[in-house]
Structure formats: structure tokens, C-alpha cells
């Protein structure tokens, strides 16, 4: 299975999906014109990974802004790994935020409330 790297732009985050150690990183600003199409390769990669590997899955988010469609796609990713967790997979979700960015702290807190899997909300040293 190949790693997936999507370079970031002004409106889209950098995404790094690595087979070893089973990590999906979403970094930057997420305001793509079509969030469903933008995140589709990530969803496909995650589904393929979970089908071929029993390793833990780690989702890492370090975003400075997200729009409502990106919120939906991010919660979909989190809900997918939550289902894997319910099936016995080890899952880690880390939500990093700039300590001066209350909006991103609140976003992470909202995701944490909606899930039945642990979401670590971590202030990031920038």
C-alpha cells in the first residue's frame, strides 16, 4: 500500500497518510471549493488501510481554519475510525490548536463531544 501526500495550498490543507505507522495528518487551512471531492482520496486511503492492516490508526489535525463542509468531512473521518475502534482497533485522534486560537479549540471540543472515542485536544507550540 502506498502512502498518500496531498500538498497544501492557500485553501486546502496538506495531507499526509502514511502506512507505517498508520497515520493521517491534516495540516493547515481547509476551505476547499468542494470538500467532498478534496477529502475523497483520504477516505479511500483510510478504508484501504483499515482493510489491509490491523495496526493502530492515528488521526492528527492541526488546522488554523475550517469551513462547514470541511467540518463535515473531518467528522466523517472521525466517525469512520470510531467504528473501527468499536470493532477493537486501536485509534488515536489528536486535535492540535494554537493556544491563541479559541475558535480551533472550540472546534476540537465540539468534535470531542460528538464522538464515543477519545479525542486528545492538545495546545501546539508554534
C-alpha positions in Angstrom: 0.0 0.0 0.0 1.3 3.4 -0.9 1.5 6.5 1.3 -0.7 9.4 0.2 0.6 13.0 0.2 -1.5 16.0 -0.9 0.4 19.2 -0.9 -1.4 22.1 0.8 -2.5 25.4 -0.9 -3.9 28.7 0.4 -7.3 27.0 0.7 -6.5 23.3 1.2 -4.6 21.5 4.0 -1.5 19.4 3.5 -2.5 15.8 4.0 0.0 13.1 4.8 -1.3 9.5 5.0 1.5 7.1 6.0 1.1 3.3 6.0 3.7 2.9 8.7 2.8 4.0 11.4 -0.9 4.2 10.2 -1.2 7.9 10.4 -3.4 10.5 8.7 -2.2 14.1 9.2 -4.3 17.1 8.1 -2.3 20.4 8.4 -3.2 24.0 7.5 -6.3 25.7 6.3 -9.3 23.7 5.0 -11.6 25.8 2.8 -11.7 23.8 -0.5 -14.4 24.6 -3.0 -15.5 21.0 -3.0 -14.6 19.4 0.4 -16.2 16.1 -0.6 -14.0 15.7 -3.7 -10.9 17.1 -1.9 -11.2 14.6 1.0 -12.3 11.6 -1.2 -8.7 10.3 -1.7 -8.2 10.4 2.1 -11.4 8.5 2.8 -10.4 5.9 0.2 -6.8 5.6 1.6 -8.2 5.2 5.2 -10.6 2.5 4.1 -7.9 0.6 2.2 -5.5 0.9 5.1 -8.1 -0.5 7.5 -8.8 -3.4 5.2 -5.2 -4.4 4.8 -3.7 -3.6 8.2 -4.6 -4.3 11.8 -2.2 -1.6 13.1 -3.4 1.3 15.1 -4.8 4.3 13.3 -3.9 7.8 14.3 -5.6 10.9 13.0 -3.8 14.2 13.6 -5.4 17.5 12.9 -3.6 20.8 13.1 -5.7 23.4 11.4 -5.9 27.1 11.5 -9.3 27.4 9.9 -12.0 25.1 8.5 -15.3 25.8 6.7 -18.6 24.0 7.3 -18.1 21.4 4.5 -14.6 20.6 5.8 -16.1 20.2 9.3 -18.5 17.6 7.8 -15.7 15.7 6.1 -13.5 15.7 9.3 -16.3 14.4 11.4 -16.9 11.7 8.8 -13.3 10.6 9.1 -13.5 10.6 12.9 -16.8 8.6 12.8 -15.2 6.1 10.5 -12.3 5.5 12.9 -14.7 5.5 15.8 -16.5 2.5 14.1 -13.1 0.8 13.8 -12.5 1.4 17.5 -15.8 -0.2 18.3 -14.6 -3.3 16.4 -11.5 -3.5 18.6 -8.9 -1.4 16.6 -6.6 0.9 18.5 -7.5 4.5 17.5 -5.8 7.8 18.4 -7.3 11.2 17.5 -5.2 14.3 18.2 -6.6 17.8 17.6 -3.8 20.4 17.9 -4.6 24.0 18.1 -2.7 27.3 18.5 -3.1 28.3 22.2 -4.2 31.8 21.0 -6.9 30.4 18.7 -10.0 29.9 20.7 -12.0 29.0 17.6 -9.9 26.0 16.8 -10.0 24.9 20.5 -13.8 25.1 20.3 -13.9 23.1 17.1 -11.9 20.4 18.7 -14.1 20.4 21.7 -17.2 20.1 19.6 -15.7 17.0 17.8 -14.8 15.5 21.1 -18.4 15.9 22.4 -19.9 14.2 19.3 -17.7 11.1 19.5 -17.6 7.9 21.6 -13.8 7.7 21.1 -11.2 9.7 22.9 -10.1 12.9 21.1 -7.0 14.5 22.6 -7.1 18.3 22.4 -3.5 19.5 22.5 -2.2 23.0 22.6 0.6 23.2 20.0 3.8 25.1 20.3 4.1 27.2 17.2 
